Amino acid sequence: MSRRSVQYTTSPLLASKTPVWRSKFIVAGVAIGFVALAGRAAFVQVINNAFFQRQGEVRFTRTLELPANRGRILDRNGLLLASSVIAPSIWAIPEDIERDDPEVRAKLKQVAKLLGMAQKDFDKKLADEDKTFVWIQRQVDEPIAKQIAALDIKGIYQRKEYKRQYPEGEAAAHVVGFTNVEDHGQEGIELQFDKDLAGKAGSRRVIKDRLGRVVEGVGESIPPVEGKDIQLSIDSKVQFFAYQKLRDAVTTHRAKAGSVVVLDSTTGEILALANYPSYVPDKRQNLTGEQLRNRALTDTFEPGSTMKPITIATALELRRVTPQTLIDTAPGKLTITGSTISDTHNYGTLTVEGVIQKSSNIGATKISQRLTPREMWDSFSALGFGQKPQITFPGAVTGRLRPWKSWRPIEQATMSYGYGLSASLFQMAHSYTAFAHDGQLIPATMLKNDTPAVGVRVFASENARAVRRMLQMAAGPGGTGPLAQTVGYSVGGKSGTAHKQVGKGYASNKYRSWFTGMAPIDKPRIIVAVMLDEPSNGVYFGGIVAAPVFSEVVQQTLRMMNVAPDLAVKPQVVTKGVDESF
């Protein structure tokens, strides 16, 4: 093929005369452009590189949190009450998941099945393809997480997290509490000591690519500081036994709820604190407020006859009576400013010891009339009533004790036998340390403390011992709480039965039943307080529904503590004819 020859000299454009300055201008413009680019490059990379480095870090550099392992919660013997196990969380980048691929779709169905999720719920989480992050499920069991990882699905990732486990379950739930999905304490010891248990998370600076994958590390990693272990005063065996017996009593008497507190009267340690109904801390899907309430610390009620020993101890301390002082309670009724106080029987003339043994309201009232309101108030306050309990535990309530200046005569009378003031079960148990510890009110603690406690003297030791003898009579034959007797150990305690308040009055058929006492009586080692709320199986006296729980818990606890029996034979137990005044 012949080529056509082109005569460039004949082109009108090339034949035209072009000014020399134009070509020079173009060359100069190109040169200036290169100089400007070089200057800009120098400015970006040398002069002002810090700004652009920061921008690059914002886009590609990330700080990864290295979670700290939360500390353990242990009982007094080192047994686990709460611990953390690895539980990876599954997350996804929906836009990276190739759901058009049949093989990927099949794998996604396996993921949903492994996680126990409905397929529609799983698909809904991945529905928005514009999302760059979505949680699929938090804190998955590690074996399941490994199976998901083995599927190797692009866009499905895992993050290392920890999940709490509670070996004692519902028995210790109100003591230990629980954490939320972010591993922050929400209730109980988990909340109270959250900062100590949580430790401090570490960090690691990395560069990630567009898909969120780590390319390389930047700088040094800061290792996490593991959380501290917390050792409680709780004995998990005592806790479980107390919870079990409480649960059985609530069920048997068809009560609304119940609580029990076991206190070491030498060290002030709380050995058990249980409530029923309860819950399983790591399975809270259907948790209700009734289950969550730590009634032993958060609920207050009028303590009824369990206050009578305190009234009498105050009178003994101020030398207004002696244990053998005679008190006329006939004819079983007493009217004060238009209001009538009654006993269940006409007990006639009783000694002060007999007032406690028979639980006479009139006897307690007449003894209180030998005291001034200020003297009673001072004694009640010294024992912690009307004050917030000094205990390292969240939610402990104050109770109610009105200022003495506003007391009317009838109010002073009713307070002597437990009406007109309120306290929690814990406050009641704590106040009895003044009797068990020879007149000293000792501090209570939820933390292990093997050393004997140093308390504040409230009563003289001889008066505390005198009240203990009265409590022994009350829990023996002829008293209101013979069902509190145990095999091998002497006990003393006081039952109480209080009408429940409804609005501004009292319900005629709703009661709270108490029993608070100690053992062995000569040298008490433990104090046990039991409360049942609204027993409705035909009996409601504290000496009948609460005292048997006290008996079983005392006997089992003292055996676990290796306390030597102080009785050679089984005491006679009266099973019928138990009564008491309110």
WOVENWO-V307505 format. One record per helix or strand of 3 or more residues. SS is the DSSP state (hx for helix, st for strand). FROM is the first residue (numbers start at 0). TO is the last residue. If there is no record, write none. Layout:
# WOVENWO-V307505
ss: {SS,SS}
from: {FROM,FROM}
to: {TO,TO}
This chain:
# WOVENWO-V307505
ss: {hx,hx,hx,hx,st,st,st,hx,hx,hx,st,hx,st,st,hx,hx,hx,st,st,st,hx,st,st,hx,hx,hx,st,st,st,st,hx,hx,hx,hx,hx,hx,hx,hx,hx,st,st,st,hx,hx}
from: {7,11,19,48,60,79,88,93,101,118,133,141,155,161,168,187,193,201,213,229,235,256,268,288,294,303,325,332,338,348,351,360,372,403,408,424,432,460,481,490,504,525,541,546}
to: {9,14,46,59,65,85,91,95,114,124,136,150,158,164,175,191,197,207,216,231,251,263,275,291,297,316,327,335,341,350,357,367,381,405,415,430,435,473,483,501,518,532,544,559}
